[in-house]
Amino acid sequence: MLSTLRNSWKVPDLKKRMLWTLFLIAVFRFGNIILVPGIDRDALQRFTQTQTLANFYDLISGGAFSQLSIFAMGVYPYINASIIIQLLTVAIPKLEQLSKEGEDGRKKINQYTRYTGVLMCVIQALSTYYIISNQRALLDTSKLNMVIIMITLTAASMFLVWLGDQITVKGLGNGISLLIFVNIISRFPMTIYKVVGTQKAGGANIVEVVMLLAFIAALLAGVILMSLGERRIPVQYAGKTVGNKTYKGQSSHIPINVNSSGVIAIIFAMSVMQFPGIIAQITPGSKFANFIGGNYSIFKPNSLQYAITYFVLIIFFSWFYMGVTFKPDEMAENMHKSSGFIPGIRPGQPTAKFIDRILTKISIMGGIFAGFIAVTPIIIEMYTPFKGIYFGGTSLLIMVGVAVESVRVLESQLVMRHYQGFLK
């Protein structure tokens, strides 16, 4: 990775792209210190430290949520909109047809995604306002201040989407993913400070600190291994004659990443587990809120029943998302049209069933791993002296995925410019 970065810096065009990316990231980080007016930051920070979902949002927003800066919502409303449109593409025939119409169809789907993103921004901004209002973190409770907060958060979130697009087009890598990556990295000093503070306060000894660091390192190694792991389905293409040319048969494979749906499954499961809690915070004191906050409620954060339910939901959503994104019937049909077949499997429906069985096994395996990664912070919070240190297994998945993708983009750019020697 370091050699790829060093060699990319030697190429003028890539150097320009890297500098442009760093500049836009600096603009993004500068926006994180511009605060929304009329907010009691102390009350908001206390709420963030005691709520799991708020703590997670603060982590992936780079500390913007606990301060309620203009970029507090980040690009997550747009990500939610993208997931919704992707699922609707499977359910609505018109959207499915658009996805198959090439570049024009993709442009229309992107346009629908942006419109949905604006709607999600408004909904999330309104929810954010009511949550911080119930936590008595508002200095100004007037309607005008509510409108100002909602417009500020919505406009800033859509500006980040535009900023991410600029990084994608003129910089390197996926811009939106890089923005999330930078936010997570920026919270590392605070996490280290909390660990050191716990040790100095006598809450943990040096052996426990070393064991925690060793566990995180092992977890990181496991995430890297699973992110790079893939199941390759062998495909044999028969020879054929087109016009006066004869093409020989060749062997290939269909690569399926073992952990391709890990982050999405965690986001879905977290949304399901935290949505009742959000409603309870909007309506405090109600019977519903008392039920959600009860000792035996599966929605009570940092409890054993919460961790088990969360783990099962991640496995389910991993299987569900894999089934939605990969279509065995279409894969078998396209393979048959290209004169391809899986050795030992008959074309048509037997091929589709074979692919479906493989996808099911991979999704369950990836879901179990993603579930373990996601519940690890809960276990650490429950059974270790390190309280409030939400390093987040989900953040490790995002970081590794973005880093691997960025390196691949750099390597592909080097190959396009015939610098194969740099990669050896």
Summary of the structure (lengths in Angstrom):
residues: 424
radius of gyration: 23.9
end to end distance: 11.9
largest distance: 80.9
contacts: 1349
relative contact order: 0.12
helix: 72%
strand: 7%
